[in-house]
Amino acid sequence: MTLFAGQSREQLRTAYRDAWRKHRAGLPLQPLEAQIADVIAAHPEYHQLLAEEASVRQDFDAASGSDNPFLHLGLHLAVREQIATDRPAGVTAIHRTLAARSGGAHAAEHRMIETLGQVLFEAQRSGLPPPESLYLERLRRL
């Protein structure tokens, strides 16, 4: 599986569904598929949705209170990559501190993805790259 660059929304969602299907069937997984399956396993509230082919084309409207599970899972993957590479520098230590204070690694990730989502949204609205310093500053305040 290639990294997500250049994939359509449907292709990306299909990659999530395929990784989960392969995991459940006990089939061998590529490293990225294993990461995806691990994140999905931690979110049983999404298991039924991911079993449905229609989820690939479904629109999720935050204004109506419908969270986008694919976005949520993707933010988890992004935060896990940041932690694994300590990029931006210091994010691994922040995660370790948050995990100790908030009930574990997954709970810490949830707090971090909220902040990451906000910073990305603001960057998208401004048309500028997300400032790492702002992201780290907000994470330290958690």
C-alpha positions as YAML, in Angstrom:
chain: A
units: angstrom
residues:
- id: 1
  name: MET
  ca: [0.00, 0.00, 0.00]
- id: 2
  name: THR
  ca: [1.32, 3.43, -0.83]
- id: 3
  name: LEU
  ca: [1.10, 6.31, 1.56]
- id: 4
  name: PHE
  ca: [-2.04, 8.32, 1.18]
- id: 5
  name: ALA
  ca: [-0.74, 10.94, -1.26]
- id: 6
  name: GLY
  ca: [-2.77, 11.18, -4.41]
- id: 7
  name: GLN
  ca: [-5.63, 8.99, -3.26]
- id: 8
  name: SER
  ca: [-9.23, 10.06, -3.65]
- id: 9
  name: ARG
  ca: [-11.50, 10.14, -0.63]
- id: 10
  name: GLU
  ca: [-13.03, 6.83, -1.71]
- id: 11
  name: GLN
  ca: [-9.64, 5.17, -2.27]
- id: 12
  name: LEU
  ca: [-8.43, 6.29, 1.13]
- id: 13
  name: ARG
  ca: [-11.56, 5.05, 2.86]
- id: 14
  name: THR
  ca: [-11.34, 1.76, 0.98]
- id: 15
  name: ALA
  ca: [-7.76, 1.37, 2.26]
- id: 16
  name: TYR
  ca: [-9.07, 1.73, 5.82]
- id: 17
  name: ARG
  ca: [-11.83, -0.79, 5.22]
- id: 18
  name: ASP
  ca: [-9.47, -3.24, 3.52]
- id: 19
  name: ALA
  ca: [-6.93, -3.03, 6.35]
- id: 20
  name: TRP
  ca: [-9.68, -3.71, 8.87]
- id: 21
  name: ARG
  ca: [-11.13, -6.59, 6.82]
- id: 22
  name: LYS
  ca: [-7.70, -8.19, 6.47]
- id: 23
  name: HIS
  ca: [-7.02, -7.75, 10.18]
- id: 24
  name: ARG
  ca: [-10.31, -9.41, 11.12]
- id: 25
  name: ALA
  ca: [-9.64, -12.27, 8.71]
- id: 26
  name: GLY
  ca: [-6.17, -12.82, 10.17]
- id: 27
  name: LEU
  ca: [-4.51, -12.07, 6.83]
- id: 28
  name: PRO
  ca: [-1.01, -10.63, 6.58]
- id: 29
  name: LEU
  ca: [-0.88, -6.83, 6.76]
- id: 30
  name: GLN
  ca: [1.54, -4.34, 5.30]
- id: 31
  name: PRO
  ca: [3.07, -2.10, 8.01]
- id: 32
  name: LEU
  ca: [0.74, 0.81, 7.24]
- id: 33
  name: GLU
  ca: [-2.26, -1.52, 7.19]
- id: 34
  name: ALA
  ca: [-1.23, -2.80, 10.63]
- id: 35
  name: GLN
  ca: [-1.12, 0.78, 11.93]
- id: 36
  name: ILE
  ca: [-4.56, 1.47, 10.48]
- id: 37
  name: ALA
  ca: [-5.99, -1.73, 11.95]
- id: 38
  name: ASP
  ca: [-4.52, -0.90, 15.35]
- id: 39
  name: VAL
  ca: [-6.21, 2.50, 15.39]
- id: 40
  name: ILE
  ca: [-9.49, 1.01, 14.23]
- id: 41
  name: ALA
  ca: [-9.30, -1.71, 16.90]
- id: 42
  name: ALA
  ca: [-9.17, 1.02, 19.54]
- id: 43
  name: HIS
  ca: [-12.46, 2.45, 18.20]
- id: 44
  name: PRO
  ca: [-15.18, -0.21, 18.40]
- id: 45
  name: GLU
  ca: [-17.78, 2.48, 17.77]
- id: 46
  name: TYR
  ca: [-16.60, 2.52, 14.12]
- id: 47
  name: HIS
  ca: [-16.46, -1.23, 13.50]
- id: 48
  name: GLN
  ca: [-20.00, -1.57, 12.12]
- id: 49
  name: LEU
  ca: [-19.62, 1.50, 9.90]
- id: 50
  name: LEU
  ca: [-16.38, 0.16, 8.44]
- id: 51
  name: ALA
  ca: [-18.11, -3.11, 7.59]
- id: 52
  name: GLU
  ca: [-20.52, -1.20, 5.33]
- id: 53
  name: GLU
  ca: [-19.51, -0.53, 1.74]
- id: 54
  name: ALA
  ca: [-21.64, 2.64, 1.74]
- id: 55
  name: SER
  ca: [-19.26, 4.25, 4.27]
- id: 56
  name: VAL
  ca: [-16.79, 4.81, 1.42]
- id: 57
  name: ARG
  ca: [-19.17, 7.35, -0.15]
- id: 58
  name: GLN
  ca: [-20.92, 8.66, 2.97]
- id: 59
  name: ASP
  ca: [-20.75, 12.35, 3.80]
- id: 60
  name: PHE
  ca: [-20.18, 13.28, 7.41]
- id: 61
  name: ASP
  ca: [-21.43, 16.72, 8.37]
- id: 62
  name: ALA
  ca: [-20.01, 18.12, 11.59]
- id: 63
  name: ALA
  ca: [-22.69, 20.81, 11.59]
- id: 64
  name: SER
  ca: [-25.32, 18.11, 12.04]
- id: 65
  name: GLY
  ca: [-23.32, 16.44, 14.81]
- id: 66
  name: SER
  ca: [-22.01, 13.65, 12.58]
- id: 67
  name: ASP
  ca: [-18.31, 13.17, 13.29]
- id: 68
  name: ASN
  ca: [-16.18, 11.88, 10.45]
- id: 69
  name: PRO
  ca: [-14.69, 8.59, 11.63]
- id: 70
  name: PHE
  ca: [-12.18, 8.53, 8.78]
- id: 71
  name: LEU
  ca: [-10.88, 11.96, 9.76]
- id: 72
  name: HIS
  ca: [-10.71, 10.89, 13.39]
- id: 73
  name: LEU
  ca: [-8.75, 7.74, 12.54]
- id: 74
  name: GLY
  ca: [-6.47, 9.68, 10.19]
- id: 75
  name: LEU
  ca: [-5.66, 12.21, 12.90]
- id: 76
  name: HIS
  ca: [-4.75, 9.34, 15.22]
- id: 77
  name: LEU
  ca: [-2.36, 8.03, 12.57]
- id: 78
  name: ALA
  ca: [-0.86, 11.49, 12.13]
- id: 79
  name: VAL
  ca: [-0.32, 11.94, 15.86]
- id: 80
  name: ARG
  ca: [1.20, 8.47, 16.16]
- id: 81
  name: GLU
  ca: [3.62, 9.30, 13.35]
- id: 82
  name: GLN
  ca: [4.54, 12.54, 15.10]
- id: 83
  name: ILE
  ca: [5.18, 10.67, 18.34]
- id: 84
  name: ALA
  ca: [7.24, 7.96, 16.62]
- id: 85
  name: THR
  ca: [9.45, 10.51, 14.87]
- id: 86
  name: ASP
  ca: [9.33, 13.25, 17.54]
- id: 87
  name: ARG
  ca: [8.35, 15.69, 14.84]
- id: 88
  name: PRO
  ca: [7.74, 18.42, 15.69]
- id: 89
  name: ALA
  ca: [10.54, 18.14, 18.21]
- id: 90
  name: GLY
  ca: [9.15, 17.73, 21.72]
- id: 91
  name: VAL
  ca: [5.84, 16.12, 20.77]
- id: 92
  name: THR
  ca: [6.91, 12.71, 22.11]
- id: 93
  name: ALA
  ca: [7.62, 14.13, 25.57]
- id: 94
  name: ILE
  ca: [4.31, 15.99, 25.51]
- id: 95
  name: HIS
  ca: [2.49, 12.77, 24.66]
- id: 96
  name: ARG
  ca: [4.25, 10.90, 27.46]
- id: 97
  name: THR
  ca: [3.23, 13.60, 29.96]
- id: 98
  name: LEU
  ca: [-0.35, 13.67, 28.71]
- id: 99
  name: ALA
  ca: [-0.57, 9.88, 28.81]
- id: 100
  name: ALA
  ca: [0.50, 9.86, 32.45]
- id: 101
  name: ARG
  ca: [-2.06, 12.53, 33.34]
- id: 102
  name: SER
  ca: [-4.99, 11.49, 31.18]
- id: 103
  name: GLY
  ca: [-5.34, 7.75, 31.57]
- id: 104
  name: GLY
  ca: [-3.07, 6.29, 28.92]
- id: 105
  name: ALA
  ca: [-1.66, 6.71, 25.44]
- id: 106
  name: HIS
  ca: [-4.99, 6.55, 23.62]
- id: 107
  name: ALA
  ca: [-6.61, 9.17, 25.84]
- id: 108
  name: ALA
  ca: [-3.57, 11.39, 25.31]
- id: 109
  name: GLU
  ca: [-3.89, 10.93, 21.55]
- id: 110
  name: HIS
  ca: [-7.51, 12.06, 21.73]
- id: 111
  name: ARG
  ca: [-6.48, 15.26, 23.44]
- id: 112
  name: MET
  ca: [-3.72, 15.80, 20.90]
- id: 113
  name: ILE
  ca: [-5.86, 15.16, 17.83]
- id: 114
  name: GLU
  ca: [-8.32, 17.79, 19.01]
- id: 115
  name: THR
  ca: [-5.49, 20.32, 19.03]
- id: 116
  name: LEU
  ca: [-4.05, 19.07, 15.74]
- id: 117
  name: GLY
  ca: [-7.46, 19.37, 14.10]
- id: 118
  name: GLN
  ca: [-7.84, 22.95, 15.30]
- id: 119
  name: VAL
  ca: [-4.40, 23.98, 14.08]
- id: 120
  name: LEU
  ca: [-4.96, 22.33, 10.69]
- id: 121
  name: PHE
  ca: [-8.37, 23.96, 10.33]
- id: 122
  name: GLU
  ca: [-6.92, 27.38, 11.11]
- id: 123
  name: ALA
  ca: [-4.08, 26.82, 8.65]
- id: 124
  name: GLN
  ca: [-6.51, 25.77, 5.96]
- id: 125
  name: ARG
  ca: [-8.60, 28.90, 6.50]
- id: 126
  name: SER
  ca: [-5.52, 31.15, 6.39]
- id: 127
  name: GLY
  ca: [-3.95, 29.41, 3.41]
- id: 128
  name: LEU
  ca: [-0.66, 29.14, 5.31]
- id: 129
  name: PRO
  ca: [1.20, 26.08, 6.56]
- id: 130
  name: PRO
  ca: [0.33, 25.10, 10.14]
- id: 131
  name: PRO
  ca: [2.87, 26.67, 12.51]
- id: 132
  name: GLU
  ca: [4.61, 23.97, 14.53]
- id: 133
  name: SER
  ca: [5.35, 26.41, 17.32]
- id: 134
  name: LEU
  ca: [1.64, 27.19, 17.78]
- id: 135
  name: TYR
  ca: [0.76, 23.51, 17.73]
- id: 136
  name: LEU
  ca: [3.39, 22.68, 20.37]
- id: 137
  name: GLU
  ca: [2.37, 25.65, 22.50]
- id: 138
  name: ARG
  ca: [-1.25, 24.50, 22.52]
- id: 139
  name: LEU
  ca: [-0.26, 20.92, 23.28]
- id: 140
  name: ARG
  ca: [1.80, 22.07, 26.27]
- id: 141
  name: ARG
  ca: [-1.29, 23.84, 27.67]
- id: 142
  name: LEU
  ca: [-3.33, 20.63, 27.73]
...
